[in-house]
Amino acid sequence: MVLVGSHGEKDGSNDETLVDYRGNPVDKSKTGGWLAAGLILGSELSERICVMGISMNLVTYLVGELHISAAKSATIVTNFMGALNLLGLLGGFLADAKLGRYLIVAISASITALGVILLTLATTIPSMKPPPCDDYRRQHHECIEANGRQLALLYAALYTTALGGGGIKSNVSGFGSDQFDLTDPKEEKAMIFFFNRFYFGISIGSLFAVIVLVYLQDNVGRGWGYGISAGTMVIAVAVLLCGTPWYRFKKPQGSPLTIIWRVLFLALKKRNQFYPSHPSLLNDYENRKVPYTQRFKCLDKAAIQDDNCAANTNKNNPWMVSTVTQVEEVKMVLKLLPIWSTCILFWTIYSQMTTFTVEQATVMHRKVGSFVIPAGSFSAFLIITILLFTSLNEKVFVPLARKITHNVQGITSLQRIGIGLILSIAAMVGAAIVEKERREIAIQKEVKISAFWLLVQFFLVGAGEAFAYVGQLEFFIREAPDRMKSMSTGLFLSTISMGFFLSSLLVSIVDHVTKKNWLRSNLNKGKLNNFYWLLAVLGFLNFLVFLIFASRHQYKMQLPIKPESGEKELKSLNDEMIEDMEKKASIQSVGNAEPEA
């Protein structure tokens, strides 16, 4: 029997040893590998089908059949997507702290299946919808809007799906990567291919949702579209459970959020303590694993050894005093927040592709011959663009940048984010111009222009995501503390979540300030182009702030090695060791995050 350790431990003796479903050290020949990883990927594929099938076409149902205003419909969709990504933090915390990834994925997949089943019922039961409305009454705003009772089941379905989807999103890729042993060169190489196939799989699921399921929703019935989604998730749960004997399981090691809360709590509790005369007097200074810094010095008080810590028992109590390493790790997380804050607006702009852009498509010419393309299916161009530019980044842009800059990375993570922000601003400028022309032609000439003009914003936002997504994920992975790598997933998911919630807030504010003059259900009577211009201006201002923060950001430093002989500290780590550690840390960390297709 070959035992497998998850972090380079070959003897399987450390706390992070992988075990089988009986709790015994795993037999490498009988567990893990592509069979186990493939079965796990089924859950993510189904989650993508469900979420994309809902989010990319929900606004047309809310406006067209429930007669909810365009602004309110957009808010419902963005709140749903924001909650889904935010609940991913909860799923990650529960998995790290107590339940483990397998159990969270299994429970979350079951909850998602329940949510989509409820959504199928909410969209098929006649009493859950208001009376139909003809075009004349629609133009004169005389349609009866869905009441609270009718919306109750819809909201329950959406947020049940969000709860389950968030749990899957934050754990399934990490659980899949656990099926490969980093100490085995063959399996380590296979895990790199795993992430490629993971991304490919969710992209295929997204394309299937926006092309096939959206068509079924619009032309056959919502029940069929959502029913198929529910069926795929039920099958995925069954497949996941059947594969249990072949999985490798990692025992929960505790959440890094606990360390952060503890340091902040102790720093606040000891706020009246005096700083020691020298940092070396702080708790466990001599054994620190990261360099001591002066930034956020107020947090140093968490590591002050007061009278209550005099006894050795209290000194080792983490709720009485923190170590310098723990304090510095929290400082490193706080240092990421300025860049984090400037990434949010990108996802606010991205969210328009699922709301108002789809609404634009409904009032534009969508025929190709005799076939009418569903409005929600135009989102396929967004996904295709993301895939195209992701490939171009690896095959063209990065190699070219390496030759120009002589930098191994080619394009740094902050440069990638900056390019993504610029493209998102250009997307909103293009969207504003297209919408202005569409509205004027529709009013003056009573002609619908081609919906393919929307490819301008889909293309620019898709290209922007290819840069911004990779840049954000790489930045948070590289700059997060080594022991808090799961924080990179949390920070990344929270930017997406906050972006969608910010969109909801902006829509509500604009709707109130303009007295519902900009964002109207009848786009020809509104001024959606002004809203796009507003986003472009906010994006430009956000980009200026990003430049300031990026120029001031200090990259993470490595602690010099101190030889046991007492010689002078080395000035730098061995280059090969750094590359090997970063490679393994990156592979393990990417396993906790899922690309947004």
N, C-alpha and C positions, 0 to 999 in steps of 0.2 A: 504493500500500500504506500502511495506517495502522498504525504501530507502537504497542504498548501497554506502558506501564510499570505495575507493580503497586502502587506507592505514590506515585502522583501525579507520576511522572516521565513527561512527555509525549514526550520525545525518545528514550526507550528506551535511554539510554546508561548508566544506572547498573547496579550489580551485580545488582539485583533485577528486571531486564528480563525479561519473559515471552518464552518461545521456543516454537516449534512442535516437533513430534517429531523433526525433522531438526536442531534446534539453532539455527535461524535466527529472527530477530525475527518475531513473529507478524503475520499479516495479519488485521486485525480483522474484515474482511468474510467471512473463510473459517473462522475458528476461534472457540471460546468461545461465550458466550451460552447460551440456554436449551437448545439441542440438546445441547451438550456437558455442561451441568450435569445435564440429565435422564438422560443415559446413566450419569453417575457416581452419581446418586441410587439407581440400581437396585441397586448394591452394598450401600448402607446399608439399603434396604428389605429385601433378602434377609437381611442380618445380623440385623435385628430379628426377622424371621420365625423364623430359626434359634434365636437366643438366647432369645427369649421362649417359643418353643415347647418349649424344653428346661427352662428355669429354673422356669416356672410350673406344671409338672406332673411334674417329675422325682421329687419326694418321694413321690408316690403309687406310682411304679414301684419305688422303693427299698424302701419299706415293704411294699407289697402283693405284689410278685413276687420280690424278692431277700431279703425277710424281714429287712431291716436295721432296727434300732431307730429310733424316731422321732428321738431325739436325734442319733444318728450320721448319719441321713439328712439332717437339717437342716444338719449340719456340712458334709456333702459338697456340698450345694447352695450354701451361703454361701461355702465355699472356692472353688468354681468361679466364682461371680460376683465374688468378691474378686480372684481371679487374673486374670480377664478385664479388669477395670478397671486393675489394677496393670500388666499387660502393655501397656496403652495407653500408659503412660509410655515403655516401650521402643520401641514403634512410633513415637511422636512424636520421640524422641531420634534414632533411625536416619534418619528422614525429614529432620529438620533438619540433622543432621550430615553425611550422606553420600548417601543413596539417593534422596531426594526423595519427595514424596507419592504420585505416580502409581505408582511402582514398589512402594512399600510397600503401597498399597491393592490392587494386582494380586496381589502375593505373598500378602498376608493373606487375600484373598478365596479364593484357591486353597487355602490351608491350612485355612480354615474349611470349605470344601466337603469336603476330605479328612476333617476331624474329624467332621462330621455323617454322612458315609458310614460311618466306623468305628462311630459310635454306632448307626446302623441295623443294622449287623452284630451289634453287641454285644447288642442287644435282640431280635434275631430268631433267632439260632443257639441251638438248644435246650440245647447243652452249656454255654452261657454263663449259664445260670440254674439255681438249685437246684430240687429236686423241688417240685411244687405242695403247698400246705398248706390243709387244710379249716378251717372256722370253729372246730371243737372244739379242734384242736391249736393254732390261732392264739390262742384265749382262754387256753390253758394254757401258752403260750410254748414250745411243742414244735416249732416250725417250724425247718427247717435253714437257717441263714443262708448266703448266697453266700460262697464261699471266695476266697482271694487270686487264684487263677488266673482265676476267673470275673470278678473285679472289675478285673483288670489291663487288659483290653481296654476296659472302661467308663471307667476313669481315663484311659487313653491318648486315648480319643475326646474326653472332656470337656476335657482340658487342651490338646489340639490345637485344638479349637474355640475355647478361651479365647485361645490365642496368636494365632489368626487374627482373632478378633473384636476383640481389643484393638488390633491394628494398623489395622483398618478404623475403629474408633470414634475414634481420635485423629487421623485424617488425611482421612477422606472428605469431611467438611463443609468443611474448609479447602481441599481440592483443588477442590471444587465452587465455592467463592467465588472461586478464582483465575480462573474463567472469565469474570469480569466486571471491567471496567476502571473503577476509581474516578475517573479523570479525565474520564470521560464521564458527564454527569448522568443520561442515560437508562439506562445500564448500572448506575450506582450505585443508582438507584431500583429497578431489576430485582433487584439483589442482596438488597435488603431483603425483597422478595417471595420470593426464593430461600429465605431462612431460615424464612419462614412455611410454605412448601411443604415444606421439609425436615422441619419438625416435624410437619406434617400427614401426610407420607409415612410417617415412622417410627411414628406413632400408628396409622395404618391397618394397617401391617405387624404391630404388636403386637396389635391387635384381631383380625386374621385368625388369628394364632397361637393366642391364648387361646380363641377361639371355635371355629374350624374345625379346626385341627390338634389341639388338646386333645381335641375330640370324636372325631376319627379315632383318636387314640392309645388312648382308653379303650374305644371301641366297635367299631373295625375292626381295629386292631392297631398296636403301636408302630412296626413296620417301615414301615407306610404313612405314619404321621405324620411320622417322621423322614426317610423316603425323599423325601417331597414337599419338605421343607425343604432336603435336599441337592440336589434337582433345581433348585430356585429359585436356589441359590447357584451351581451350575454354569452356569446360563443367565446369571446376573449377571456372572460372569467373562467369558463369551464376549462379552456386550454391551459390557462395559468395554473389552476388547481391540479390538473392532471399531471403537470410537469414537476410537481413538488419533489418527488424522489431524486430528480436529476439536478436540483439547484444546489448552489453553495451559498451559505448564509453567513453574514457577518453580524456578530452580536453588537447591540447598541452600546456606544461608548460615552453617551452623554452629549448634550447639545452645547455648542460654544456660546449660545445666547445666555446660558446660565453664568458663564464666566463674566460676560459683559455686564449683566445685571448686578452680579456680586461686586465687581470693582466699582461700578457707579454707586451702589448702595453704601459700600464702605467709605468711599471718598466723601460722600455726603455726610455720613455719620461722624467722620473724623475731621470735618471741615474746620473745626476750631483748634485742631492740633497744630503745633509749630513744625515747620520743615526741619529735618535734621541738618546738621552743619555740612554734611557731605552725603551724596547719594549712596555711597557704599554702606551707610548705616541703615538703608532700607532693607526690608525682609528679603533674604535669599539673593542679594545683589551679586554675590560672588559666583552663583550658579546660573546666572541669567543666560538665556538662549538667544536673545536678541539685543542689539545695542541699546544703551540707555540714551534717551533724548530729553531735551528741555521743553519740548512742545507739550501743551496741555498739562503743565506741571501740577495743576490742582489735583489731578488723578493720582499723583505720587502719594498722597495722604492715605490712600487705600493700603499702601505697603508700609506704613509707619507702625512700628512695634511699640504700642503703648503699654500701660501697666497691666491691662487685661491679657496681653500677649506674653507676659513674662514667663509663664509656665510653658514648658515644651509642648504640652498637650494643646494649649491654645495657639501656640505658634504654628502648629500644623493644621489648625482648624481654618478652612478656607473662608468661613463666614466671620472669622475674627480678624484676619489679616490676609491680604493678597501678596503674591510674590511680585518682584520687579518684572519678571517675564510676563505675567498675566496683565499687569498694568500697561506695559509697552505694547502688548498685542491689542489691547483696547484702543490705545492711542493710534495704532496703525489703521484700525477700522474707522475711527473718527476722521483720520486724514483723507479717507476715500470719499467722504460725504460731499465736499464741494463739487468734485467731478460728477458724483452720483446725481446731484441736484440738477446739473445742466443736461443730463441725459433724458430727463423725464419728458421734455417737450417734444423730442423726436417721436415718442410713442403716442403723444397726443395727436400729432400730425398723421401718424400711421393709422390711428383709429378712425380717421375720416374715410379711409378706404373701405371700411365695413359699414359706414352709415350714410353720410350725405352723397358720397360718390355713387353708391348703389342707387340712392334716390334719383340722382341725375340720370342714371342709365334707364330708369323706368319711363322717363319722358323724352327719350331720344330714339332715333331710328336704329332698331336692333335686328333688322332683317338681313339675312344672307340668302338670297334667292327667295324661297318660300319658307325657309326656316327662321323662326324668331328665337334669338339667343336670350335666355333668361337674364334679367338684370344682375342677379347675384353671381352668375357664371363669369362675368367679366373680371372677377377677382382672380381667375385662373392666370391672367396675364401678370398679375402681381407675383404670384408664386413662381411662374416661369422665369420672370426677370430675376428674382432672388436666386434661383438655381443657376441661371446664366452667369450672373456676376460673381457668385461664390466660386464657380469654376474659373472664371477669368482672373479672379484675385490670386488663386493658387498657381495658375498656369502662365499668366502674363504679367499682371501688375506687380506682384511681390518679387518675382525673379528680376524684372526690369528695375525695380526700386533698389534691389540688392546691388546691382551693378553700378547704379548711380550713387547711392549713399555708402556703399561698402559696409552696410549694416546687415547682420545675419537676419534680423527681423524684416528687413526691407522697409516696411511701413510700420512705425510704432503704433501701439494700441491707441494712444491719444490722437495720433494723426488719422487713424481709421475713423475714430469717433468724429473728429472734425470734418472729414470728407462726408460722412453720413449726414451731419447736421446741415452742411451746405446744400447737399442734394435735396434734403427735405424742404429747405427754404425755396429752392428752385421749383420743387413740386407744387407748392402752394401758389407761387406766382403763376405757373402754368395753369393750375386749376382755376384760379381767379379769371384769367384771360379767357379760357375756354368757356367758363360758365357765363361770363358777360356776353360773349358772342352768341352762345346758345340761346340765352334769354332774349336778346334783341332780335334775332332771326325768328324765334318762335312767336314773338309779339307782333313784329312789323310785317313779316312775310307769312306767318302761320305755317312755317315749315320746320320739321324736326331734323336737326343735323345728325350725322352719324355718331353712334355711341362709341365708335372707335377713336374719337377724339379724346376719350378718357384715358387712352393708353399713355398720354403724356404724363399724367400724375401717377398712374400705376407704374410706369417705367421708372420714373425718378424716385418714387418712394421705395420701390423694390430694390433698385440699385443702392439707395441710401441704407436700406436695412442690411444688405450684404456687407457693407462696410461697418455700420454702427453696431450691428449685433456682434460680429466677431471682435470688434475693437473693445466694446464694453465687457464682453465675457473674458477676453484676454487680460484686460486691465485689472478687473476684480480678482481674477485667479492669481496673477503675478504679484499683485500688491497686497493681497490679504495675508494675514499671518499663516505660517505653515500649519499650525494646529487648528486654524479656523477656516480651512478651505471651503467648508460648506457655507460659510458666510458669503462667498462669492456668488453662489447660487441665489441666496436670499437677497443680496443687494441687487442682482440682475433682475430677478423676478419682481422686486419691489419697484424698479424703475418703470417696468411695463405696466404694473398695476397702477402706480401713481399717474402715469401718462393717460390711461383710460379715465381715471377718476377726474383728472384735471380737465379732460375734454367735456365730461358731464358738467363740471362747474362752469367752464367757459360758456357752454351752450345756455345754461340757466341764466348766467349774468347777461349775456348778449340778448337773450330773449326778453329779459326784464327791462334792460336799458333801452332797447330799440322798440319796446312795446310790441313785440312779435312782428316787427316789420321786416327783419332780415331773414329769419328762418321760419318759413311758412310751408304748410303741406303742399300748397300749389306753388311750386318753385318759380313759375312765371310771374307770380305776384310778389315774390320775396326778393331778397338781395343776398343770395348765398355767396356771390363773388366777394362781397365786402367782408364776410366772415373768413374767407380764404385769405384775403389781404391782411386781415388782423392776425391770423396765424403766421403769415410770412413775416410781418413786422416783429411779432413776439419771438419768432425763430431767429431773426437777425440779432435782436437784443440779447437773446440767450446765447448765441454764438459768440458775441463779444465778451460776455461774462465767462464763457467756457475758455476763451483764449487767455484771459487773465488768470483763471484758476490753473489751467494747464501749464502756463509759463512759470507758475510759482510752486507747482507740485514737486516734491522731493521723493524720488523713487526709493523703494525699500532697500535698506542696507543689510549686508550680511555681517554677522559678528565674527571678528578674526579668531582664528584658532589659537588657543593658549596651550603650548606644550607643557607636559607634566614636569619637565626638567626645570621649569622656571625661566626658560629663555624668553627673549623679547617676543611679544605677540606678532604673529604673521600679519602682513598688511593686506593680504587677499587670499581667498580660498583657491585651491587648485582648480584650473579652468575646466578640466574634464569632469571633476566632481560636481561642479556647479551645473554644467550642462545635463549631467545624468540626473541630478536631483530635480532640476526644473522640469525635465522631460516627464519624469514619473509623477511629480506633483501635478503637472498640467493634465496628464492623462486621467489621474484619479479625480481631479476637480471637474473636468469637463463631463465626467460621468454623472455628476449631480445636476447638470443643467440640460435643458431640452431646447433645441432651436425652434424659434417661431417660424412656422411656414407661412 
